[in-house]
Amino acid sequence: MGGKPTRVTNVIRALRFARGEMTQAELAERVGVTRQTVIAIEQGRYSPSLETAFLIARALGTTLDEVFAYPDDDTDAPAGPAAGDVDGATDKATDKATDGRGPRRRRATR
């Protein structure tokens, strides 16, 4: 899961604590992802699928735009079809790589 962090920001941690100190494990169970996925999303190392983002917002009792934000400026955004995902190929590749369950851990090589 190396590379550049996502530009999507979130307030998941603050909302978890505002909702009676919901743990990452409790949120993960409600959403249907692993605790490691919740951690990666909270830390901005992973952007959830749209469906997962909606499920997170629902589990936290709020709306998608109250949980997630994306900066208005496009200074760091890549140009061209890959950035806009014109034909949906990027989402399909991401879903296939993660099975729709979030980031995977790499096994240590010996």
C-alpha positions as CSV (number, residue, x, y, z in Angstrom):
1,M,0.0,0.0,0.0
2,G,2.9,2.3,-0.6
3,G,2.9,5.4,-2.7
4,K,1.3,8.8,-2.2
5,P,-1.4,9.2,0.5
6,T,-4.9,10.0,-0.7
7,R,-6.1,13.6,-0.9
8,V,-9.5,12.5,0.5
9,T,-9.7,13.7,4.1
10,N,-12.1,12.4,6.8
11,V,-13.2,13.0,10.4
12,I,-14.0,9.4,11.2
13,R,-12.0,9.4,14.4
14,A,-13.7,12.5,15.7
15,L,-17.1,11.1,14.8
16,R,-16.4,7.7,16.4
17,F,-15.6,9.5,19.7
18,A,-18.7,11.7,19.3
19,R,-20.8,8.6,19.0
20,G,-19.9,7.2,22.4
21,E,-16.3,6.3,21.7
22,M,-17.0,3.6,19.0
23,T,-13.9,1.5,18.5
24,Q,-12.3,0.9,15.1
25,A,-13.3,-2.7,15.5
26,E,-16.9,-1.9,16.1
27,L,-17.0,0.5,13.1
28,A,-15.3,-2.2,10.9
29,E,-17.8,-4.8,11.9
30,R,-20.8,-2.5,11.2
31,V,-19.3,-1.6,7.8
32,G,-18.1,-5.1,6.9
33,V,-14.4,-4.4,6.5
34,T,-11.3,-5.1,8.6
35,R,-10.1,-3.0,11.5
36,Q,-6.9,-2.5,9.5
37,T,-9.0,-1.0,6.7
38,V,-10.6,1.5,9.1
39,I,-7.2,2.5,10.4
40,A,-5.9,3.0,6.8
41,I,-8.9,5.1,5.9
42,E,-8.7,7.2,9.1
43,Q,-5.0,7.9,8.5
44,G,-5.5,8.9,4.9
45,R,-3.5,6.0,3.5
46,Y,-6.5,4.4,1.7
47,S,-9.5,5.8,-0.1
48,P,-12.6,3.6,0.5
49,S,-14.9,2.6,-2.4
50,L,-18.0,4.8,-2.7
51,E,-20.1,2.0,-1.2
52,T,-17.8,1.6,1.8
53,A,-17.8,5.4,2.3
54,F,-21.6,5.5,2.4
55,L,-21.6,2.5,4.8
56,I,-19.2,4.3,7.1
57,A,-21.3,7.5,7.1
58,R,-24.4,5.4,7.8
59,A,-22.7,3.6,10.7
60,L,-21.7,6.9,12.2
61,G,-25.2,8.3,11.8
62,T,-24.3,11.1,9.4
63,T,-23.9,11.9,5.7
64,L,-21.1,11.2,3.4
65,D,-20.1,14.8,3.0
66,E,-19.9,15.2,6.8
67,V,-17.4,12.3,7.0
68,F,-15.3,12.8,3.8
69,A,-13.9,15.8,2.0
70,Y,-11.8,16.4,-1.1
71,P,-9.8,19.6,-1.7
72,D,-11.2,22.1,-4.2
73,D,-7.9,22.8,-5.9
74,D,-6.6,20.5,-8.6
75,T,-2.9,21.4,-8.4
76,D,-1.8,17.8,-7.5
77,A,-4.4,15.9,-9.4
78,P,-3.2,13.9,-12.4
79,A,-4.4,14.9,-15.8
80,G,-6.1,12.7,-18.4
81,P,-8.5,9.8,-18.5
82,A,-6.7,7.9,-15.7
83,A,-7.6,10.6,-13.3
84,G,-11.2,10.8,-14.4
85,D,-11.7,7.1,-14.8
86,V,-13.7,7.7,-17.9
87,D,-14.7,4.0,-18.6
88,G,-14.7,2.6,-15.0
89,A,-11.6,0.5,-15.7
90,T,-9.7,2.0,-12.7
91,D,-12.4,1.1,-10.2
92,K,-12.6,-2.5,-11.6
93,A,-8.8,-2.8,-11.3
94,T,-8.9,-1.5,-7.7
95,D,-11.8,-3.7,-6.7
96,K,-10.1,-6.8,-8.2
97,A,-6.8,-6.0,-6.4
98,T,-8.6,-5.6,-3.1
99,D,-11.6,-7.9,-3.5
100,G,-13.6,-4.9,-2.4
101,R,-12.5,-5.5,1.2
102,G,-9.9,-2.8,1.5
103,P,-6.1,-2.9,1.5
104,R,-4.2,-6.2,1.7
105,R,-1.1,-6.8,3.7
106,R,2.0,-8.0,2.0
107,R,3.7,-11.1,3.4
108,A,7.2,-10.7,4.5
109,T,9.7,-12.3,2.1
110,R,12.6,-14.3,3.5
